[in-house]
Amino acid sequence: MPYSTQRRRSQSGPHGAKSNSRSLPVPDVDESGATRMVLVVVAVVVVVVLAVGAWWSLGSGSTIYIPEPVEAAPAPVDASTPEQGGEPVDPAGVPVASNPNNRPPKAEIRTSQQHHVIDFSGIFSDDPDGDDEDLRYQWDFGDGSTSKDGRGQHCYRDSGTFEVTLTVMDADRATDVATREIVVPEPSAELHPQRPIRDSEVAGLEVRRYRGEIVDLADMDRKFAPDAPGIDVVSSDEVVLSGIEPRSDHYALSFRGGLRVPITGLYLFALTSDDGSRLRLGNQSLITLDGHHGPKTGRVWLKLHAGVHELQVDYFQGASDRALSLEWIGAGSGLKRRVGAADLVRLP
């Protein structure tokens, strides 16, 4: 440390004599060095405190206890905040009711079934707090298909046993679950196509017409033999009477072409006629409505493989009223509709 070399001036003593004493050297104060020293001491103290952790126990020997580190619990997430856009959930991730006084709803499933098609409804579920209109629905049909509708129609693509589950949630996010077993039996027949679907197809059907009285389908087969006289041929986009009838009474029509089946699965066909009619796919007669009668509907339930299936619909009309239509519910569609122009192709 530097010392001051400045001497004090001699002063006269009490008797006027000069003093020969010298002043002691005084060190200069380095304030920055002192500050650093204080900081070092503080840092050492902090390190010691953190290392010791909790307490000392002194007895026959000295023991130092350092507690295990404790991980802080994550802060609870309010999933209902707008920033996160969700709903309140419990630790397992299940939505929880936001109103502790709310009573949960009661889920109820109602179904009706026709072969592989079910009409489902959850609208009879009840909210004991009187807020039925605020109920939300979540369906699981057991085949990988779901719906959020209160009611509707579902079409199974395969036969088997399926568990339908309905989850109902009220406005306060309380839930209830109901289940029902659906058994889809085996179809009446399984048919393979005559050829695959092609990228370029000629739409429509060939229609053979006969003018004259027909007694029944056997009589029609005879009069439509390959060499039978009195047959002419026209075209039609669909299986319809309008624009195809040769006259109002006593005639017969035979629609022939290919049916495009887009995916393999279960299909329900409905043939309605007044008077007689018949549906054939490939070489199989599937629906027969013979004789003279008012409107009748026949149904057949099939498993069809994807491709083009040969289609033939025969119809004869006696007198008075007349009607003819062919409808189907396609695999997975759940929608009954008329077999239309997009489903039909010409065959050579």
Secondary structure, DSSP 8 states (H G I E B T S, - for coil): --B--------B-TTS-B--------B---HHHHHHHHHHHHHHHHHHHHHH-SEEEESSSEEEE-------------TTSTTTT---B-TTS-B--S-TT----B---EEEEETTEEEEE-TT-B-TTS-GGG-EEEEE-SSS-EE--SEEEEE-SS-EEEEEEEEEE-TT--EEEEEEEEEE---SEEE--SB---SS--B-EEEEEEES---SHHHHHHHTSTT-SSEEEEEESSS--TTT-SSSSSEEEEEEEEEEE-SSEEEEEEEEEES-EEEEETTEEEEEE-SS-S-EEEEEEEEE-SEEEEEEEEEEE-SS--EEEEEEE-TTT--EEE--GGGEE---
